[in-house]
């Protein structure tokens, strides 16, 4: 079923956010050559209106950060492979400072509940379930020394004080007063760095051995700056305004400017995090507000399903009559042509004209016949019988339109399959209508992925799917879905669905992909 439907009941109360609202997360490549450090290929990975901050690496593929949605802050997990963000948790509190817990498939975060309660929790990465870690301290900022030891800044009498907590022994011990928010385990050492603000004129970077309590001085911070990260055991990075600095211990006399990130529209660096190999850098920063990108694209105004179908139909006869100019004029000047699910073929009307000029030149006969068509808002999906010279094949094409032209065209090619893919999709539909969560989940592979078209990853794995739909089923006693149109091509089943939810009717299109008799991927078209 269409993913947004199960999120209707997850709308969460508004939570006031006291921190900056125009922050974004950027991922850079890091190159180090002796003492020279360069950052390259900066990319905004949050692309979200509102607060996005406190990034950290789970590993070289996944990144955590705190991100705004539905009026509060939750834990986002970004997948670098798919350029996609999914959500780890569904609590009513706001989560900050997400970090991987060593040697566990869990992430920790500071949760701020609506009633003002603030505590450190662990969240299971499979199902999002949370467990309280520290109940008797108000943790504001922290890091992990090992899987049992936390070094944190604790709120006491309007001041942040440094504590070392041993979870196994259930003990806390205070070691320093008036500390900052930046805590980092120093690579290849037994020390954790922290910011000491005891000297109001000059903040200092210090380090504590959590096992012994020994504290030593590392260096001075940049004036008024408390956010740092370690590139390796000898090299520190920090930022002030739009400039990135490095400090090589026992070599640099002072912080050295290495990059200007204003070229990425960052006006103030607020957080930094490097991966374990020192090849990637995350920068959270305030950006130029007008440059924030939207994560969603609204349906163009004045486009209903009938109009969308007429817009798509404009290119069919010119194609069959090999009228290149009339054919091309059915497409937007910035047309994007893709191969499902995410392979970009080319873009631009000029390139499309040249592509089809060569196609018509190479193939003496060509035609397309529409076998089945389904529409939803400004989207049109056609099952097509395509004849090129003496060869005929079925294909599916997804068209996205405005009120005048086709904006995107995505081809789904036929693929071989040894089984009837409709069987498992029908089984899934029956379990859905019966609100049978066990039967429903059994129709999916363990690594199932749910996407919003064209390629926004919403969920990955059976456990998140179970948690999300189990709650949805419980709150929807009148739930019922029926298929109003279906296209089957190879291992793919495309359904237009009419769904009844709490007295309201919705329509959705789902593209199911089958692997070894189970649903392995679903792409929802909004």
VOVEX-34051 format. One record per residue (C-alpha): residue in one letter; y, x, z; residue number from 0. Coordinates in pm, 1 decimal, decimal comma, padded with zeros to 6 digits, always signed. Layout:
BEGIN
a;Y;X;Z;NUM .
...
end
This chain:
BEGIN
x;+00000,0;+00000,0;+00000,0;0 .
x;+00355,5;+00106,2;-00056,5;1 .
x;+00453,8;+00354,9;+00214,8;2 .
x;+00791,4;+00213,9;+00313,8;3 .
x;+00633,4;-00117,8;+00408,7;4 .
x;+00456,0;+00031,5;+00706,3;5 .
x;+00779,2;+00190,6;+00822,7;6 .
x;+00965,1;-00138,6;+00861,7;7 .
x;+00848,5;-00167,4;+01221,4;8 .
x;+00929,6;+00194,2;+01295,3;9 .
x;+01307,7;+00150,0;+01285,1;10 .
x;+01423,3;+00320,3;+01600,4;11 .
x;+01723,0;+00261,0;+01832,2;12 .
x;+02045,6;+00447,8;+01771,2;13 .
x;+02064,5;+00770,1;+01972,4;14 .
x;+02399,5;+00942,1;+02022,8;15 .
x;+02395,6;+01299,6;+01893,9;16 .
x;+02628,6;+01541,7;+02066,1;17 .
x;+02581,8;+01824,0;+01816,0;18 .
x;+02726,1;+01885,7;+01469,9;19 .
x;+02638,0;+01616,1;+01215,4;20 .
x;+02684,5;+01804,8;+00887,3;21 .
x;+02418,3;+02074,7;+00914,0;22 .
x;+02154,4;+02164,2;+00657,0;23 .
x;+01856,2;+02403,4;+00645,9;24 .
x;+01839,2;+02674,8;+00379,8;25 .
x;+01541,6;+02894,2;+00290,3;26 .
x;+01607,0;+03243,0;+00149,3;27 .
x;+01393,6;+03526,9;+00021,5;28 .
x;+01445,7;+03847,6;+00223,1;29 .
x;+01426,7;+04192,1;+00067,6;30 .
x;+01442,2;+04504,2;+00283,7;31 .
x;+01470,2;+04854,1;+00141,6;32 .
x;+01515,5;+05113,2;+00415,3;33 .
x;+01838,3;+05006,6;+00586,4;34 .
x;+01949,2;+04774,8;+00304,6;35 .
x;+01880,1;+04402,8;+00352,7;36 .
x;+01938,8;+04138,8;+00084,6;37 .
x;+01892,6;+03761,8;+00081,8;38 .
x;+01820,1;+03582,0;-00245,2;39 .
x;+01725,2;+03245,4;-00395,6;40 .
x;+01884,2;+03026,3;-00129,9;41 .
x;+01755,7;+02668,6;-00133,4;42 .
x;+01857,1;+02363,2;+00067,9;43 .
x;+01526,1;+02227,6;+00203,9;44 .
x;+01658,4;+01948,5;+00427,5;45 .
x;+01888,2;+01763,6;+00183,4;46 .
x;+01969,2;+01500,8;+00438,8;47 .
x;+02284,9;+01324,3;+00550,2;48 .
x;+02337,1;+01403,7;+00918,6;49 .
x;+02196,6;+01657,8;+01160,7;50 .
x;+01934,3;+01911,6;+01046,1;51 .
x;+01895,8;+02219,8;+01264,3;52 .
x;+01676,1;+02449,9;+01475,9;53 .
x;+01431,8;+02562,5;+01205,0;54 .
x;+01118,4;+02768,7;+01268,9;55 .
x;+00815,0;+02882,8;+01070,8;56 .
x;+00471,9;+02737,6;+01136,9;57 .
x;+00332,3;+02985,5;+00884,0;58 .
x;+00426,1;+03102,8;+00535,7;59 .
x;+00373,3;+02752,3;+00392,7;60 .
x;+00515,0;+02514,6;+00655,9;61 .
x;+00852,2;+02497,9;+00832,0;62 .
x;+00960,4;+02285,5;+01128,2;63 .
x;+01310,8;+02163,4;+01201,4;64 .
x;+01493,1;+01887,5;+01387,7;65 .
x;+01614,2;+01624,3;+01141,7;66 .
x;+01806,3;+01296,4;+01151,7;67 .
x;+01641,8;+00970,4;+01051,4;68 .
x;+01710,3;+00609,7;+01145,2;69 .
x;+01983,4;+00705,9;+01391,9;70 .
x;+01788,4;+00965,4;+01592,7;71 .
x;+01646,6;+01316,9;+01565,8;72 .
x;+01274,7;+01373,5;+01495,4;73 .
x;+01047,2;+01662,7;+01402,8;74 .
x;+01028,5;+01730,6;+01030,0;75 .
x;+00762,2;+01949,1;+00870,9;76 .
x;+00858,1;+02095,0;+00533,3;77 .
x;+00589,5;+02201,1;+00286,7;78 .
x;+00708,9;+02487,7;+00064,5;79 .
x;+00422,2;+02427,8;-00178,9;80 .
x;+00530,5;+02073,4;-00261,4;81 .
x;+00901,4;+02100,5;-00173,0;82 .
x;+00845,6;+01800,5;+00054,0;83 .
x;+00930,6;+01684,6;+00406,6;84 .
x;+00701,9;+01477,4;+00628,4;85 .
x;+00745,0;+01358,2;+00987,1;86 .
x;+00534,6;+01485,4;+01276,1;87 .
x;+00617,0;+01219,6;+01535,5;88 .
x;+00713,1;+00855,1;+01584,7;89 .
x;+00851,0;+00843,5;+01941,9;90 .
x;+01157,7;+00651,7;+02057,5;91 .
x;+01311,4;+00970,7;+02194,8;92 .
x;+01494,4;+01237,2;+01997,4;93 .
x;+01318,1;+01572,6;+01947,6;94 .
x;+01488,0;+01912,9;+01927,1;95 .
x;+01386,9;+02279,4;+01889,4;96 .
x;+01037,2;+02235,1;+01740,1;97 .
x;+00814,4;+02545,3;+01771,1;98 .
x;+00449,3;+02614,0;+01691,6;99 .
x;+00240,9;+02650,9;+02009,3;100 .
x;+00041,9;+02976,9;+01984,0;101 .
x;-00329,8;+02937,1;+01903,2;102 .
x;-00310,8;+02555,5;+01889,9;103 .
x;-00263,3;+02290,3;+01622,9;104 .
x;+00034,9;+02158,7;+01812,4;105 .
x;+00411,7;+02182,7;+01803,8;106 .
x;+00640,4;+02169,0;+02106,3;107 .
x;+00986,3;+02012,8;+02124,9;108 .
x;+01252,9;+01914,5;+02374,1;109 .
x;+01259,0;+01534,1;+02391,4;110 .
x;+01571,0;+01342,3;+02489,3;111 .
x;+01481,6;+00982,5;+02574,0;112 .
x;+01717,8;+00685,0;+02558,3;113 .
x;+01735,3;+00672,6;+02938,2;114 .
x;+01866,7;+01031,3;+02949,8;115 .
x;+01538,2;+01191,0;+03055,3;116 .
x;+01496,0;+01535,1;+02894,9;117 .
x;+01164,9;+01723,3;+02901,9;118 .
x;+00946,5;+01957,4;+02699,9;119 .
x;+00652,4;+01799,5;+02517,1;120 .
x;+00363,5;+01906,2;+02294,6;121 .
x;+00284,2;+01706,4;+01977,0;122 .
x;-00052,9;+01701,6;+01805,4;123 .
x;-00007,7;+01794,3;+01438,2;124 .
x;-00294,3;+01567,0;+01332,3;125 .
x;-00176,3;+01239,8;+01482,1;126 .
x;+00166,6;+01299,9;+01640,2;127 .
x;+00048,1;+01212,6;+01992,3;128 .
x;+00262,2;+01375,8;+02262,4;129 .
x;+00179,2;+01536,5;+02597,1;130 .
x;+00423,7;+01641,2;+02866,7;131 .
x;+00433,7;+02019,6;+02917,4;132 .
x;+00688,2;+02068,7;+03197,2;133 .
x;+00770,3;+01772,2;+03421,0;134 .
x;+00985,5;+01923,8;+03697,2;135 .
x;+01241,6;+02126,8;+03497,3;136 .
x;+01505,5;+02006,0;+03251,3;137 .
x;+01440,5;+02246,4;+02963,6;138 .
x;+01723,9;+02282,5;+02711,6;139 .
x;+01609,1;+02579,6;+02498,9;140 .
x;+01293,1;+02787,7;+02504,1;141 .
x;+01036,6;+03004,1;+02327,5;142 .
x;+00666,3;+03080,1;+02366,1;143 .
x;+00550,5;+03420,6;+02491,6;144 .
x;+00184,6;+03321,9;+02462,1;145 .
x;-00006,3;+02993,2;+02469,5;146 .
x;+00037,7;+02964,8;+02849,6;147 .
x;+00381,9;+03120,0;+02903,2;148 .
x;+00721,4;+02969,2;+02822,6;149 .
x;+01059,0;+03139,6;+02862,2;150 .
x;+01332,5;+02878,9;+02879,7;151 .
x;+01691,8;+02792,0;+02960,1;152 .
x;+01687,3;+02523,1;+03229,0;153 .
x;+01981,4;+02295,6;+03308,9;154 .
x;+02086,9;+02337,4;+03673,0;155 .
x;+02429,6;+02237,4;+03810,0;156 .
x;+02588,2;+02235,1;+03462,8;157 .
x;+02458,8;+02588,3;+03396,3;158 .
x;+02171,5;+02728,1;+03192,8;159 .
x;+01938,0;+02951,3;+03391,9;160 .
x;+01640,2;+03151,6;+03268,2;161 .
x;+01293,1;+03052,8;+03391,3;162 .
x;+00945,2;+03180,9;+03311,5;163 .
x;+00680,4;+02906,2;+03329,3;164 .
x;+00306,3;+02970,9;+03351,7;165 .
x;+00141,6;+02647,5;+03236,8;166 .
x;-00206,7;+02754,6;+03343,6;167 .
x;-00098,4;+02839,1;+03697,9;168 .
x;+00161,1;+02560,6;+03713,4;169 .
x;+00436,4;+02797,1;+03830,9;170 .
x;+00805,7;+02847,6;+03747,2;171 .
x;+01019,5;+03145,5;+03838,4;172 .
x;+01392,7;+03195,9;+03788,9;173 .
x;+01504,5;+03540,4;+03664,5;174 .
x;+01862,9;+03508,1;+03535,4;175 .
x;+02168,0;+03281,2;+03550,0;176 .
x;+02423,7;+03180,0;+03288,3;177 .
x;+02216,7;+03235,3;+02974,8;178 .
x;+02256,8;+03112,2;+02616,7;179 .
x;+02038,7;+02907,0;+02382,9;180 .
x;+01875,4;+03182,7;+02175,1;181 .
x;+01524,8;+03288,9;+02284,4;182 .
x;+01291,3;+03496,6;+02068,7;183 .
x;+00969,9;+03688,4;+02121,8;184 .
x;+01043,4;+04043,1;+02006,1;185 .
x;+00787,2;+04144,9;+01740,2;186 .
x;+00518,7;+04392,4;+01848,4;187 .
x;+00634,3;+04401,8;+02208,7;188 .
x;+00583,0;+04241,6;+02551,0;189 .
x;+00945,0;+04123,9;+02566,5;190 .
x;+01139,7;+03806,5;+02493,8;191 .
x;+01507,8;+03838,0;+02407,0;192 .
x;+01774,0;+03610,0;+02550,1;193 .
x;+02154,1;+03588,9;+02559,7;194 .
x;+02326,1;+03677,9;+02885,0;195 .
x;+02670,9;+03522,2;+02936,9;196 .
x;+02724,3;+03676,9;+03279,5;197 .
x;+03006,8;+03884,7;+03133,6;198 .
x;+03243,9;+03623,1;+02994,4;199 .
x;+03432,7;+03879,2;+02786,2;200 .
x;+03123,3;+04015,2;+02608,9;201 .
x;+02792,7;+03833,8;+02575,6;202 .
x;+02487,7;+04057,8;+02571,5;203 .
x;+02140,9;+04049,6;+02419,3;204 .
x;+01886,8;+04125,8;+02688,4;205 .
x;+01507,8;+04117,7;+02704,1;206 .
x;+01262,4;+04011,3;+02973,3;207 .
x;+00896,6;+04099,7;+03016,8;208 .
x;+00752,5;+03762,0;+03130,6;209 .
x;+00453,8;+03934,1;+03289,2;210 .
x;+00653,8;+04165,2;+03516,5;211 .
x;+00999,8;+04011,5;+03522,7;212 .
x;+01156,7;+04339,8;+03405,3;213 .
x;+01490,5;+04289,9;+03225,9;214 .
x;+01658,1;+04541,8;+02996,4;215 .
x;+01976,5;+04553,9;+02785,7;216 .
x;+01935,6;+04548,5;+02407,2;217 .
x;+02286,3;+04524,0;+02256,0;218 .
x;+02612,0;+04330,1;+02255,0;219 .
x;+02636,5;+04012,2;+02050,8;220 .
x;+02895,9;+03954,0;+01782,8;221 .
x;+03201,4;+03826,5;+01968,4;222 .
x;+03142,7;+03464,6;+02068,1;223 .
x;+02807,8;+03436,6;+01884,3;224 .
x;+02478,8;+03359,1;+02059,3;225 .
x;+02240,7;+03286,0;+01770,7;226 .
x;+02020,9;+03572,7;+01654,0;227 .
x;+01671,9;+03638,3;+01519,4;228 .
x;+01447,0;+03943,3;+01490,1;229 .
x;+01353,0;+04071,3;+01146,0;230 .
x;+01124,3;+04329,8;+01305,5;231 .
x;+01107,8;+04512,1;+01639,6;232 .
x;+01416,2;+04721,3;+01555,4;233 .
x;+01631,3;+04492,2;+01338,5;234 .
x;+01839,0;+04193,8;+01447,2;235 .
x;+02014,4;+03936,0;+01231,1;236 .
x;+02309,2;+03721,6;+01336,4;237 .
x;+02577,9;+03514,5;+01169,0;238 .
x;+02940,6;+03429,5;+01221,2;239 .
x;+03110,8;+03162,7;+01012,6;240 .
x;+02981,1;+03215,7;+00656,8;241 .
x;+02877,2;+03581,6;+00697,5;242 .
x;+02534,4;+03721,3;+00780,9;243 .
x;+02511,3;+04046,1;+00981,1;244 .
x;+02236,8;+04292,8;+01073,3;245 .
x;+02201,1;+04542,0;+01356,5;246 .
x;+01947,9;+04823,5;+01339,0;247 .
x;+01883,1;+04942,6;+01695,4;248 .
x;+01946,0;+05313,1;+01763,3;249 .
x;+02087,9;+05349,3;+01413,3;250 .
x;+02381,2;+05111,3;+01357,5;251 .
x;+02680,9;+05159,0;+01583,7;252 .
x;+02787,6;+04798,5;+01531,1;253 .
x;+02693,6;+04481,7;+01347,1;254 .
x;+02695,3;+04533,2;+00967,9;255 .
x;+02792,8;+04256,5;+00724,8;256 .
x;+02516,2;+04203,2;+00464,9;257 .
x;+02580,6;+03866,9;+00293,9;258 .
x;+02830,5;+03588,1;+00233,1;259 .
x;+02646,5;+03254,4;+00238,2;260 .
x;+02946,6;+03049,5;+00128,8;261 .
x;+02797,6;+03067,6;-00222,3;262 .
x;+02540,9;+02822,4;-00083,8;263 .
x;+02821,3;+02604,5;+00059,3;264 .
x;+02747,6;+02720,4;+00415,5;265 .
x;+03071,0;+02747,3;+00611,8;266 .
x;+02924,6;+02823,7;+00955,4;267 .
x;+02583,1;+02970,9;+01042,1;268 .
x;+02434,0;+02801,1;+01350,6;269 .
x;+02065,1;+02906,2;+01364,7;270 .
x;+01845,3;+03178,9;+01214,7;271 .
x;+01469,4;+03227,9;+01190,7;272 .
x;+01261,4;+03487,6;+01002,2;273 .
x;+00891,4;+03463,0;+00919,4;274 .
x;+00642,3;+03706,0;+01071,5;275 .
x;+00629,8;+03929,9;+00763,7;276 .
x;+01009,2;+03954,3;+00732,7;277 .
x;+01010,5;+03818,8;+00376,6;278 .
x;+01168,1;+03475,6;+00435,2;279 .
x;+01477,9;+03367,9;+00627,2;280 .
x;+01583,2;+03022,5;+00745,0;281 .
x;+01953,0;+02956,9;+00799,0;282 .
x;+02086,7;+02638,6;+00954,6;283 .
x;+02454,7;+02589,3;+00901,5;284 .
x;+02749,0;+02358,2;+00872,1;285 .
x;+02814,0;+02289,4;+00506,8;286 .
x;+03091,1;+02151,7;+00291,0;287 .
x;+03049,8;+01779,9;+00356,2;288 .
x;+03104,4;+01672,5;-00002,5;289 .
x;+02815,6;+01891,0;-00114,9;290 .
x;+02542,8;+01725,6;+00093,7;291 .
x;+02271,0;+01597,1;-00138,0;292 .
x;+02117,3;+01254,0;-00095,6;293 .
x;+01742,6;+01237,2;-00037,9;294 .
x;+01705,4;+00905,2;-00215,6;295 .
x;+01823,6;+00760,0;-00542,1;296 .
x;+01928,2;+00396,3;-00547,7;297 .
x;+01829,4;+00161,7;-00824,6;298 .
x;+02111,0;+00152,9;-01084,7;299 .
x;+02330,5;-00155,8;-01060,1;300 .
x;+02271,5;-00445,9;-01298,6;301 .
x;+01914,9;-00342,8;-01383,6;302 .
x;+01648,6;-00607,7;-01329,5;303 .
x;+01291,0;-00598,6;-01453,3;304 .
x;+01359,3;-00788,9;-01775,4;305 .
x;+01646,4;-00558,9;-01867,4;306 .
x;+01441,6;-00247,9;-01783,0;307 .
x;+01163,2;-00369,3;-02013,5;308 .
x;+01413,8;-00430,7;-02297,4;309 .
x;+01561,4;-00081,7;-02251,4;310 .
x;+01215,2;+00076,3;-02278,1;311 .
x;+01118,7;-00139,1;-02574,8;312 .
x;+01413,9;+00002,2;-02774,9;313 .
x;+01227,5;+00326,1;-02849,2;314 .
x;+00894,6;+00174,6;-02961,8;315 .
x;+00975,4;+00048,6;-03314,4;316 .
x;+01183,5;+00358,0;-03406,5;317 .
x;+00889,4;+00576,5;-03297,2;318 .
x;+00644,5;+00377,2;-03508,4;319 .
x;+00885,1;+00382,3;-03804,9;320 .
x;+00957,1;+00753,1;-03747,7;321 .
x;+01332,9;+00690,5;-03720,5;322 .
x;+01428,4;+00993,4;-03514,1;323 .
x;+01795,6;+00913,3;-03451,6;324 .
x;+01733,7;+00553,3;-03338,1;325 .
x;+01439,8;+00670,9;-03128,5;326 .
x;+01646,7;+00939,1;-02952,4;327 .
x;+01935,4;+00699,9;-02885,5;328 .
x;+01709,4;+00499,4;-02654,2;329 .
x;+01718,3;+00795,0;-02411,4;330 .
x;+01992,6;+00919,2;-02182,4;331 .
x;+02169,2;+01240,4;-02282,7;332 .
x;+02020,1;+01403,8;-01971,5;333 .
x;+01670,6;+01258,7;-02017,4;334 .
x;+01400,7;+01434,9;-01811,5;335 .
x;+01046,4;+01441,1;-01950,2;336 .
x;+00761,2;+01516,7;-01710,4;337 .
x;+00384,2;+01532,5;-01698,1;338 .
x;+00246,8;+01352,0;-01391,8;339 .
x;+00259,1;+01434,0;-01110,4;340 .
x;+00523,1;+01707,6;-01113,2;341 .
x;+00514,4;+01928,5;-01424,9;342 .
x;+00853,4;+01925,9;-01596,7;343 .
x;+00814,8;+01947,8;-01974,4;344 .
x;+01181,3;+01955,7;-02083,8;345 .
x;+01516,6;+01786,2;-02034,1;346 .
x;+01812,1;+01673,2;-02244,2;347 .
x;+01836,7;+01449,5;-02551,2;348 .
x;+01898,9;+01749,4;-02777,7;349 .
x;+01568,8;+01907,1;-02671,7;350 .
x;+01391,8;+01571,3;-02709,5;351 .
x;+01521,0;+01537,2;-03066,5;352 .
x;+01395,5;+01882,2;-03159,6;353 .
x;+01060,0;+01816,9;-02992,1;354 .
x;+00999,9;+01495,5;-03187,2;355 .
x;+01136,6;+01640,1;-03510,6;356 .
x;+00860,3;+01899,8;-03491,8;357 .
x;+00609,7;+01631,8;-03385,4;358 .
x;+00687,3;+01409,8;-03687,6;359 .
x;+00678,5;+01711,7;-03915,7;360 .
x;+00338,4;+01824,2;-03788,1;361 .
x;+00175,5;+01478,4;-03777,9;362 .
x;+00192,0;+01260,0;-04084,9;363 .
x;+00098,5;+00938,0;-03906,4;364 .
x;+00185,1;+00828,9;-03552,8;365 .
x;+00217,1;+00500,7;-03368,5;366 .
x;+00213,5;+00352,8;-03021,6;367 .
x;+00091,9;+00009,5;-02912,1;368 .
x;+00167,4;-00137,6;-02568,2;369 .
x;-00157,4;-00263,9;-02413,1;370 .
x;-00025,7;-00352,3;-02067,2;371 .
x;+00312,8;-00333,8;-01900,1;372 .
x;+00418,1;-00360,5;-01536,4;373 .
x;+00776,4;-00354,8;-01410,9;374 .
x;+00943,6;-00309,6;-01075,5;375 .
x;+01323,9;-00308,5;-01049,6;376 .
x;+01438,5;-00039,5;-01295,7;377 .
x;+01089,3;+00110,7;-01340,7;378 .
x;+00851,9;+00033,5;-01627,7;379 .
x;+00489,9;+00149,1;-01653,6;380 .
x;+00322,1;+00110,3;-01991,9;381 .
x;-00044,9;+00145,5;-02078,8;382 .
x;-00022,5;+00273,4;-02435,4;383 .
x;-00262,2;+00317,1;-02724,4;384 .
x;-00133,1;+00621,2;-02911,8;385 .
x;-00255,2;+00707,9;-03261,4;386 .
x;-00175,9;+01049,4;-03405,8;387 .
x;-00313,1;+01101,2;-03758,2;388 .
x;-00681,2;+00999,7;-03719,9;389 .
x;-00705,8;+01028,8;-03339,0;390 .
x;-00643,2;+00742,4;-03095,3;391 .
x;-00604,9;+00785,9;-02718,3;392 .
x;-00493,9;+00579,1;-02420,6;393 .
x;-00217,5;+00709,7;-02198,7;394 .
x;+00019,6;+00578,9;-01932,1;395 .
x;+00393,4;+00640,2;-01938,8;396 .
x;+00632,6;+00579,6;-01649,1;397 .
x;+00991,7;+00505,3;-01752,1;398 .
x;+01294,0;+00505,7;-01522,2;399 .
x;+01595,2;+00329,1;-01672,8;400 .
x;+01955,3;+00236,8;-01621,5;401 .
x;+02116,5;-00062,8;-01793,8;402 .
x;+02145,6;+00124,2;-02125,1;403 .
x;+01892,0;+00405,6;-02158,2;404 .
x;+01569,1;+00564,0;-02040,3;405 .
x;+01654,5;+00829,6;-01779,0;406 .
x;+01311,7;+00979,6;-01712,2;407 .
x;+00979,4;+00963,1;-01895,5;408 .
x;+00660,5;+01072,4;-01719,9;409 .
x;+00325,6;+01094,6;-01902,3;410 .
x;-00007,2;+01033,9;-01729,3;411 .
x;-00290,2;+01165,2;-01943,5;412 .
x;-00646,8;+01036,5;-01946,7;413 .
x;-00894,3;+01229,3;-01732,2;414 .
x;-01270,6;+01225,0;-01710,4;415 .
x;-01448,6;+01053,9;-01423,8;416 .
x;-01814,5;+00990,1;-01346,0;417 .
x;-01755,9;+00678,9;-01135,3;418 .
x;-01563,0;+00353,9;-01150,1;419 .
x;-01239,0;+00427,7;-00960,0;420 .
x;-01169,4;+00056,8;-00907,4;421 .
x;-01457,1;+00023,9;-00660,6;422 .
x;-01300,4;+00231,9;-00383,8;423 .
x;-00950,9;+00088,9;-00442,0;424 .
x;-01089,8;-00263,5;-00408,3;425 .
x;-01271,8;-00160,3;-00090,2;426 .
x;-00946,0;-00020,4;+00045,0;427 .
x;-00764,7;-00345,3;-00038,6;428 .
x;-01027,8;-00554,1;+00141,7;429 .
x;-00999,9;-00338,8;+00456,1;430 .
x;-00620,1;-00359,6;+00434,3;431 .
x;-00623,3;-00738,7;+00422,0;432 .
x;-00870,0;-00752,5;+00711,4;433 .
x;-00652,2;-00505,8;+00905,5;434 .
x;-00969,3;-00299,4;+00953,6;435 .
x;-00827,1;+00043,6;+01031,2;436 .
x;-01165,6;+00222,5;+01038,2;437 .
x;-01276,4;+00074,2;+00708,0;438 .
x;-00933,9;+00139,6;+00557,4;439 .
x;-00924,3;+00509,4;+00655,7;440 .
x;-01282,3;+00564,6;+00531,2;441 .
x;-01168,1;+00498,2;+00174,9;442 .
x;-00949,2;+00812,5;+00180,2;443 .
x;-01031,5;+01182,5;+00168,4;444 .
x;-00966,0;+01397,0;+00477,0;445 .
x;-00672,8;+01566,1;+00298,8;446 .
x;-00522,5;+01252,9;+00143,5;447 .
x;-00154,3;+01277,6;+00054,4;448 .
x;+00094,0;+00990,6;+00023,4;449 .
x;+00394,1;+01040,0;-00205,4;450 .
x;+00702,3;+00846,7;-00306,0;451 .
x;+00761,3;+00878,6;-00680,4;452 .
x;+00820,3;+01122,8;-00827,7;453 .
x;+00705,4;+01382,2;-00573,3;454 .
x;+00829,6;+01323,2;-00219,0;455 .
x;+00545,6;+01388,9;+00025,4;456 .
x;+00541,9;+01130,0;+00305,7;457 .
x;+00211,5;+01192,1;+00480,0;458 .
x;-00080,2;+01434,5;+00463,0;459 .
x;-00424,4;+01393,1;+00616,1;460 .
x;-00636,8;+01108,6;+00753,3;461 .
x;-00509,2;+01120,4;+01111,9;462 .
x;-00139,0;+01056,9;+01032,9;463 .
x;-00255,3;+00781,9;+00795,5;464 .
x;-00463,6;+00625,8;+01073,3;465 .
x;-00182,7;+00643,5;+01330,0;466 .
x;+00075,3;+00490,0;+01097,1;467 .
x;-00137,3;+00205,7;+00960,4;468 .
x;-00308,6;+00121,5;+01291,8;469 .
x;+00029,1;+00041,1;+01445,8;470 .
x;+00135,1;-00145,9;+01131,7;471 .
x;-00181,4;-00358,8;+01129,7;472 .
x;-00133,4;-00456,8;+01496,0;473 .
x;+00220,3;-00581,7;+01435,6;474 .
x;+00145,6;-00775,0;+01115,5;475 .
x;-00094,2;-01065,2;+01184,0;476 .
x;-00024,7;-01237,6;+00850,8;477 .
x;-00071,1;-00924,0;+00640,3;478 .
x;-00209,5;-00996,8;+00294,6;479 .
x;-00189,7;-00814,4;-00038,8;480 .
x;-00300,5;-00921,3;-00384,6;481 .
x;-00304,8;-00741,5;-00717,3;482 .
x;-00076,9;-00898,5;-00980,1;483 .
x;-00132,4;-00631,1;-01247,1;484 .
x;-00366,0;-00333,1;-01281,9;485 .
x;-00403,5;-00037,7;-01518,1;486 .
x;-00706,6;+00194,4;-01500,1;487 .
x;-00706,9;+00532,3;-01673,6;488 .
x;-00969,4;+00795,1;-01596,0;489 .
x;-00966,0;+00865,0;-01221,4;490 .
x;-00639,6;+00673,6;-01169,1;491 .
x;-00581,4;+00311,9;-01073,2;492 .
x;-00226,4;+00175,4;-01093,7;493 .
x;-00167,1;-00152,0;-00911,8;494 .
x;+00135,1;-00375,7;-00888,0;495 .
x;+00088,4;-00545,6;-00552,9;496 .
x;+00232,9;-00856,6;-00392,9;497 .
x;+00233,5;-00812,7;-00015,5;498 .
x;+00300,6;-01066,2;+00261,2;499 .
x;+00440,7;-00909,2;+00580,5;500 .
x;+00557,9;-01118,3;+00873,8;501 .
x;+00655,9;-01409,5;+00652,9;502 .
x;+00828,7;-01200,3;+00384,4;503 .
x;+00698,1;-01112,8;+00038,2;504 .
x;+00736,2;-00764,9;-00111,8;505 .
x;+00631,1;-00610,6;-00442,0;506 .
x;+00514,6;-00252,8;-00482,8;507 .
x;+00344,7;-00026,0;-00734,1;508 .
x;+00083,7;+00225,3;-00618,6;509 .
x;-00081,7;+00497,9;-00824,8;510 .
x;-00421,5;+00578,7;-00670,1;511 .
x;-00601,4;+00900,6;-00764,8;512 .
x;-00975,2;+00918,6;-00695,2;513 .
x;-01175,6;+01233,0;-00613,2;514 .
x;-01549,4;+01224,4;-00542,8;515 .
x;-01541,8;+00850,0;-00487,6;516 .
x;-01251,4;+00847,9;-00237,9;517 .
x;-00874,0;+00805,4;-00265,8;518 .
x;-00720,2;+01152,5;-00253,7;519 .
x;-00358,8;+01079,4;-00345,0;520 .
x;-00132,7;+00775,8;-00359,1;521 .
x;+00208,5;+00772,6;-00525,7;522 .
x;+00431,9;+00474,3;-00441,8;523 .
x;+00703,4;+00361,7;-00678,5;524 .
x;+01006,3;+00201,5;-00512,5;525 .
end
